[in-house]
Amino acid sequence: MCECGSSRTPGVGPFASGRALVEFVMNAHGGSVASTELPHGGLESVCQGCGKPFVLETFVQSCPACGGVHAVSPPRATDPAAIQFAGVDFVLPG
């Protein structure tokens, strides 16, 4: 069984914030979680970098307007308030 969601400690793993959460989700399960589609068609959001609305469709995704990287962890995948922003200087590896 996966232990990545077993801790509810704030600031750790799936309950981290900002860049730490984005990096955690990007690396979860060897990177396979990042591109997995969110349940129920995604989460309505507003980019925390440029302020434009968009739908977070996968666990890690860039804003279509500015490229700002956002993520949500699997245990919180239905909560738009749990979407975290990696910061203006973060770029997805390519």
N, C-alpha and C positions, 0 to 999 in steps of 0.2 A: 504494500500500500504506500502511496505517496505521502511524504511527511511535509511537503512544502506549505500546506495550509493548516498544519496542526497547531501552530502557535498563534495566539491572539495578542501577542505582545506588540504594543504600538511601536512603530518605527522599525519593525523587523519583518523580513520576508514579504508576504502578501499584504501586510498592514503597514509597510513603509510608506514614505511620502516622496513626492518629487522625483528627482533623478534616480534615487535608490530604488523606488518601486518600478520605474520604467526598466532599469537594468535587471532587476530581479525577474520581471515577467519575460524580458527578452531572453534570458538564460534558462528559464524554467523548462525542465524536461528536454534539455539539449537544444533549446530554441524552438521546439515545435509548438509551444503555446502561443507565441507572439503572433503568428499569422492565422490562428484559428478564429473562425467567425464567432462573434458574440451571440448568445441566445436571443431570440425574439427580434432579430433584425438589427440589433445594435442599440446604441444609446445616443439620444439627442444631446449635443454638447455645444459649448462655445469655446473656441480656441483660447487657451490661457496665455497665448503669445500675442495674437493679433486681434482677438475679440470677434472673429467671424464665426457664425454658426456652422456646424458640420455634424455628421453622424459618425460616431466611433463604431466601425463595423467589425474590427478585429481587436484582439487584446492589446496590441501595440500598433499604432497608426500615426502617420503624419497628417497634419492639417493640410487640406488641399490648397488653401490660400497662401500659407506662409511656410509650410514645411515643419512647423513646430511638432515635436514628438510627444504623444500622449499615450497613456496606458491605464488599464484597469486590471486588477488581479481576479483570477477565477472565483474566489469566494465572494467577491463583491461585484460580479459582472452585471448585476441588474440595478446597480445604484449609480446614477449619473454623478452624484456628489463624490464618489470614490475615484473618479478619473483624475489622474495625476499628470503633471507637465514636467518634462525633463529639463526645461530651461532653454533660453534662446540660443545658446551655443552648442546644444546637443544635436548631433546628426546621426541618423541610422547608418550602420555599417553598410557599405554597398559594394 
